[in-house]
Amino acid sequence: MTEVLNEAIHDYERKHFWEELNEQIERTQREDPRAWADYLAERELVMGPRSRSRRIAPEWEGLITFPEENDEGHPR
């Protein structure tokens, strides 16, 4: 029983973490687009250009939202 509760708590904490991260990213994009652009430019310098593939690790499915998916005109 304890193991089931611990797993449920862990799942809830992980989901909460990703929801909060998504909210922070959205807030930065909305409230400080210049800082977001600076972040993207720096990220590309460090990590190289983004992959064109939309594949992500299965355990991340549904937990993160890609920035371009937040565009109102972009089909989901």
DSSP file (Angstrom, degrees, kcal/mol; ACC not computed):
  #  RESIDUE AA STRUCTURE BP1 BP2  ACC     N-H-->O    O-->H-N    N-H-->O    O-->H-N    TCO  KAPPA ALPHA  PHI   PSI    X-CA   Y-CA   Z-CA
    1    1 A M     >        0   0    0      0, 0.0     4,-2.2     0, 0.0     5,-0.2   0.000 360.0 360.0 360.0 -43.1    0.0    0.0    0.0
    2    2 A T  H  >  +     0   0    0      1,-0.2     4,-2.8     2,-0.2     5,-0.2   0.891 360.0  53.1 -62.4 -38.9    2.8    2.4    0.9
    3    3 A E  H  > S+     0   0    0      2,-0.2     4,-2.3     1,-0.2    -1,-0.2   0.898 107.7  50.6 -64.3 -40.1    4.5    1.7   -2.4
    4    4 A V  H  > S+     0   0    0      2,-0.2     4,-2.3     1,-0.2    -1,-0.2   0.919 112.4  46.8 -63.3 -44.5    1.3    2.5   -4.3
    5    5 A L  H  X S+     0   0    0     -4,-2.2     4,-2.6     2,-0.2    -2,-0.2   0.917 111.4  51.0 -64.3 -43.5    0.9    5.8   -2.4
    6    6 A N  H  X S+     0   0    0     -4,-2.8     4,-2.4     1,-0.2    -2,-0.2   0.900 111.3  48.3 -61.1 -40.5    4.6    6.7   -3.0
    7    7 A E  H  X S+     0   0    0     -4,-2.3     4,-2.6     2,-0.2    -1,-0.2   0.910 111.4  49.8 -66.6 -41.7    4.2    6.1   -6.7
    8    8 A A  H  X S+     0   0    0     -4,-2.3     4,-2.4     2,-0.2    -2,-0.2   0.907 112.0  48.2 -63.1 -41.9    1.0    8.2   -6.9
    9    9 A I  H  X S+     0   0    0     -4,-2.6     4,-2.7     2,-0.2    -2,-0.2   0.921 111.7  49.9 -63.6 -44.4    2.8   11.0   -5.0
   10   10 A H  H  X S+     0   0    0     -4,-2.4     4,-2.4     2,-0.2    -2,-0.2   0.921 111.4  48.5 -61.1 -45.0    5.8   10.8   -7.4
   11   11 A D  H  X S+     0   0    0     -4,-2.6     4,-2.5     1,-0.2    -1,-0.2   0.910 112.3  49.0 -61.7 -42.8    3.5   10.9  -10.4
   12   12 A Y  H  X S+     0   0    0     -4,-2.4     4,-2.7     2,-0.2    -2,-0.2   0.922 111.6  48.7 -63.0 -44.5    1.6   13.9   -9.1
   13   13 A E  H  X S+     0   0    0     -4,-2.7     4,-2.4     2,-0.2    -2,-0.2   0.895 112.1  48.9 -63.5 -40.3    4.9   15.8   -8.3
   14   14 A R  H  X S+     0   0    0     -4,-2.4     4,-2.1     2,-0.2    -1,-0.2   0.931 113.0  46.9 -65.6 -45.1    6.3   15.0  -11.8
   15   15 A K  H  X S+     0   0    0     -4,-2.5     4,-2.3     1,-0.2    -2,-0.2   0.919 112.7  49.7 -62.3 -43.6    3.0   16.2  -13.5
   16   16 A H  H  X S+     0   0    0     -4,-2.7     4,-2.6     2,-0.2     5,-0.2   0.902 108.1  54.3 -61.5 -42.2    2.9   19.3  -11.3
   17   17 A F  H  X S+     0   0    0     -4,-2.4     4,-2.4     1,-0.2    -1,-0.2   0.938 111.4  44.0 -56.9 -49.6    6.6   20.1  -12.1
   18   18 A W  H  X S+     0   0    0     -4,-2.1     4,-2.5     2,-0.2    -1,-0.2   0.865 112.4  51.9 -68.7 -36.0    5.9   20.0  -15.9
   19   19 A E  H  X S+     0   0    0     -4,-2.3     4,-2.2     2,-0.2    -1,-0.2   0.929 112.1  46.5 -63.4 -44.5    2.7   22.0  -15.6
   20   20 A E  H  X S+     0   0    0     -4,-2.6     4,-2.3     2,-0.2    -2,-0.2   0.900 111.6  51.2 -64.9 -41.0    4.5   24.7  -13.7
   21   21 A L  H  X S+     0   0    0     -4,-2.4     4,-2.5    -5,-0.2    -2,-0.2   0.931 109.9  49.5 -61.5 -45.8    7.4   24.7  -16.2
   22   22 A N  H  X S+     0   0    0     -4,-2.5     4,-2.6     1,-0.2    -2,-0.2   0.904 110.5  50.8 -60.1 -41.6    5.0   25.1  -19.1
   23   23 A E  H  X S+     0   0    0     -4,-2.2     4,-2.4     1,-0.2    -1,-0.2   0.904 110.5  49.0 -62.8 -41.2    3.2   28.0  -17.3
   24   24 A Q  H  X S+     0   0    0     -4,-2.3     4,-2.3     2,-0.2    -2,-0.2   0.899 111.6  48.9 -65.9 -40.4    6.6   29.7  -16.7
   25   25 A I  H  X S+     0   0    0     -4,-2.5     4,-2.6     2,-0.2    -2,-0.2   0.942 112.5  47.9 -63.7 -47.1    7.6   29.3  -20.3
   26   26 A E  H  X S+     0   0    0     -4,-2.6     4,-2.3     1,-0.2    -2,-0.2   0.900 111.2  51.2 -60.2 -41.3    4.3   30.6  -21.5
   27   27 A R  H  X S+     0   0    0     -4,-2.4     4,-3.3     2,-0.2     5,-0.4   0.915 110.8  48.2 -63.1 -43.2    4.5   33.6  -19.2
   28   28 A T  H  X S+     0   0    0     -4,-2.3     4,-2.3     1,-0.2     8,-0.3   0.926 112.0  49.2 -64.1 -44.3    8.0   34.4  -20.4
   29   29 A Q  H  < S+     0   0    0     -4,-2.6    -1,-0.2     1,-0.2    -2,-0.2   0.901 119.2  39.1 -59.8 -40.9    6.9   34.2  -24.0
   30   30 A R  H  < S+     0   0    0     -4,-2.3    -2,-0.2    -5,-0.2    -1,-0.2   0.922 125.9  32.3 -76.3 -46.9    3.9   36.4  -23.3
   31   31 A E  H  < S+     0   0    0     -4,-3.3    -3,-0.2     1,-0.2    -2,-0.2   0.725 132.3  23.7 -90.4 -23.3    5.5   39.0  -20.9
   32   32 A D     X  +     0   0    0     -4,-2.3     4,-2.0    -5,-0.4     3,-0.4  -0.492  60.1 164.4-143.7  70.0    9.0   39.2  -22.2
   33   33 A P  H  > S+     0   0    0      0, 0.0     4,-2.5     0, 0.0     5,-0.2   0.805  79.1  58.4 -60.3 -29.3    9.3   38.1  -25.8
   34   34 A R  H  > S+     0   0    0      2,-0.2     4,-2.4     1,-0.2     5,-0.2   0.925 106.5  46.9 -66.8 -43.2   12.8   39.7  -26.1
   35   35 A A  H  > S+     0   0    0     -3,-0.4     4,-2.4     2,-0.2    -1,-0.2   0.881 111.8  52.1 -64.1 -37.4   14.1   37.4  -23.2
   36   36 A W  H  X S+     0   0    0     -4,-2.0     4,-2.5    -8,-0.3    -2,-0.2   0.922 109.8  48.2 -64.4 -43.2   12.5   34.4  -24.9
   37   37 A A  H  X S+     0   0    0     -4,-2.5     4,-2.4     2,-0.2    -2,-0.2   0.899 111.3  50.8 -63.4 -40.3   14.2   35.3  -28.2
   38   38 A D  H  X S+     0   0    0     -4,-2.4     4,-2.6     2,-0.2     5,-0.2   0.911 109.9  50.6 -62.0 -42.1   17.5   35.7  -26.4
   39   39 A Y  H  X S+     0   0    0     -4,-2.4     4,-2.9     2,-0.2    -2,-0.2   0.936 110.8  48.0 -60.7 -47.5   17.0   32.3  -24.7
   40   40 A L  H  X S+     0   0    0     -4,-2.5     4,-2.1     1,-0.2    -1,-0.2   0.895 112.4  49.2 -62.2 -40.2   16.3   30.6  -28.0
   41   41 A A  H  X S+     0   0    0     -4,-2.4     4,-1.8     2,-0.2    -1,-0.2   0.924 113.7  45.6 -65.1 -44.0   19.3   32.2  -29.7
   42   42 A E  H  X S+     0   0    0     -4,-2.6     4,-2.1     1,-0.2     5,-0.2   0.899 110.9  53.7 -65.8 -40.2   21.6   31.1  -26.8
   43   43 A R  H  X S+     0   0    0     -4,-2.9     4,-3.4     1,-0.2     5,-0.4   0.906 107.9  50.2 -60.5 -41.6   20.1   27.6  -26.8
   44   44 A E  H  X S+     0   0    0     -4,-2.1     4,-1.9     1,-0.2    -1,-0.2   0.875 108.6  52.6 -66.7 -36.4   20.9   27.3  -30.5
   45   45 A L  H  < S+     0   0    0     -4,-1.8    -1,-0.2     2,-0.2    -2,-0.2   0.910 118.7  36.0 -62.4 -41.5   24.5   28.4  -29.9
   46   46 A V  H  < S+     0   0    0     -4,-2.1    -2,-0.2     1,-0.1    -3,-0.2   0.919 132.2  25.3 -78.6 -45.9   25.0   25.8  -27.2
   47   47 A M  H  < S-     0   0    0     -4,-3.4    -3,-0.2     1,-0.3    -2,-0.2   0.540 103.1-123.8-101.6  -8.1   22.9   22.9  -28.6
   48   48 A G     <  -     0   0    0     -4,-1.9    -1,-0.3    -5,-0.4    -2,-0.1  -0.226  56.7 -26.3  85.7 175.7   22.9   23.6  -32.3
   49   49 A P  S    S-     0   0    0      0, 0.0     2,-0.1     0, 0.0    -5,-0.0  -0.245  77.8 -97.7 -62.8 150.3   19.9   23.9  -34.5
   50   50 A R        -     0   0    0      1,-0.1     2,-0.1     2,-0.1    -2,-0.0  -0.358  39.6-107.3 -67.5 145.7   16.7   22.2  -33.4
   51   51 A S        -     0   0    0      1,-0.1    -1,-0.1     2,-0.1    -3,-0.0  -0.438  15.1-136.9 -69.0 145.8   15.9   18.9  -34.9
   52   52 A R  S    S+     0   0    0     -2,-0.1     2,-0.2     2,-0.0    -1,-0.1   0.615  77.8 100.9 -78.5 -11.8   13.0   18.9  -37.3
   53   53 A S        -     0   0    0      1,-0.1    -2,-0.1     2,-0.1     0, 0.0  -0.505  60.4-158.0 -75.6 141.3   11.7   15.7  -35.7
   54   54 A R        +     0   0    0     -2,-0.2     2,-0.3     2,-0.1    -1,-0.1   0.230  52.2 125.5 -99.8  11.8    8.8   16.1  -33.3
   55   55 A R        +     0   0    0      0, 0.0     2,-0.3     0, 0.0    -2,-0.1  -0.537  34.3 175.1 -76.2 134.7    9.6   12.8  -31.5
   56   56 A I        -     0   0    0     -2,-0.3     5,-0.1     1,-0.0    -2,-0.1  -0.870  43.2 -73.6-130.8 166.8   10.1   13.0  -27.8
   57   57 A A    >>  -     0   0    0     -2,-0.3     3,-2.2     1,-0.1     4,-0.6  -0.352  44.1-123.4 -60.6 137.9   10.7   10.5  -25.1
   58   58 A P  G >4 S+     0   0    0      0, 0.0     3,-1.1     0, 0.0    -1,-0.1   0.832 109.7  60.4 -55.2 -34.9    7.5    8.5  -24.4
   59   59 A E  G 34 S+     0   0    0      1,-0.3    -2,-0.1     3,-0.1     0, 0.0   0.653 103.7  52.2 -70.6 -12.0    7.5    9.4  -20.7
   60   60 A W  G X> S+     0   0    0     -3,-2.2     3,-2.5     2,-0.1     4,-1.0   0.573  79.0 123.3 -95.7 -11.6    7.3   13.1  -21.7
   61   61 A E  T << S+     0   0    0     -3,-1.1    -4,-0.0    -4,-0.6     0, 0.0  -0.250  85.4   5.5 -52.8 128.9    4.3   12.7  -24.0
   62   62 A G  T 34 S+     0   0    0      2,-0.3    -1,-0.3     1,-0.1    -2,-0.1   0.352 113.7  86.8  80.4  -7.3    1.5   15.0  -22.8
   63   63 A L  T <4 S+     0   0    0     -3,-2.5     2,-0.3     1,-0.1   -41,-0.2   0.732  87.3  42.9 -96.3 -24.8    3.6   16.6  -20.2
   64   64 A I     <  -     0   0    0     -4,-1.0     2,-0.5   -43,-0.1    -2,-0.3  -0.890  64.5-150.7-123.0 154.3    5.2   19.3  -22.3
   65   65 A T        -     0   0    0     -2,-0.3     5,-0.1    -3,-0.1     0, 0.0  -0.988  22.0-128.4-121.7 126.2    3.9   21.7  -25.0
   66   66 A F    >>  -     0   0    0     -2,-0.5     3,-1.9     1,-0.1     4,-0.5  -0.494  23.4-118.9 -72.5 143.7    6.1   22.9  -27.7
   67   67 A P  G >4 S+     0   0    0      0, 0.0     3,-1.6     0, 0.0     4,-0.4   0.859 113.4  55.2 -52.6 -40.7    6.1   26.7  -28.2
   68   68 A E  G >4 S+     0   0    0      1,-0.3     3,-0.7     2,-0.2     6,-0.1   0.716  98.6  63.6 -68.9 -17.4    4.8   26.5  -31.7
   69   69 A E  G <4 S+     0   0    0     -3,-1.9    -1,-0.3     1,-0.2    -3,-0.0   0.636  94.1  62.5 -77.4 -13.5    1.8   24.5  -30.5
   70   70 A N  G << S+     0   0    0     -3,-1.6    -1,-0.2    -4,-0.5    -2,-0.2   0.608  77.2 108.8 -84.1 -13.2    0.8   27.5  -28.4
   71   71 A D    X   -     0   0    0     -3,-0.7     3,-0.8    -4,-0.4    -3,-0.0  -0.444  68.6-140.7 -66.0 134.3    0.3   29.6  -31.5
   72   72 A E  T 3  S+     0   0    0      1,-0.2    -1,-0.1    -2,-0.1    -3,-0.0   0.848 100.4  48.9 -66.4 -34.1   -3.4   30.2  -32.1
   73   73 A G  T 3  S+     0   0    0      2,-0.1    -1,-0.2    -3,-0.0    -2,-0.1   0.558  90.0  98.4 -83.0  -7.3   -3.2   29.8  -35.9
   74   74 A H  S <  S-     0   0    0     -3,-0.8     2,-0.1    -6,-0.1     0, 0.0  -0.695  76.3-126.5 -85.9 123.9   -1.2   26.6  -35.6
   75   75 A P              0   0    0      0, 0.0    -4,-0.1     0, 0.0    -2,-0.1  -0.405 360.0 360.0 -68.0 144.5   -3.3   23.4  -36.0
   76   76 A R              0   0    0     -2,-0.1    -7,-0.0    -7,-0.0    -2,-0.0   0.412 360.0 360.0-103.4 360.0   -2.9   20.9  -33.3
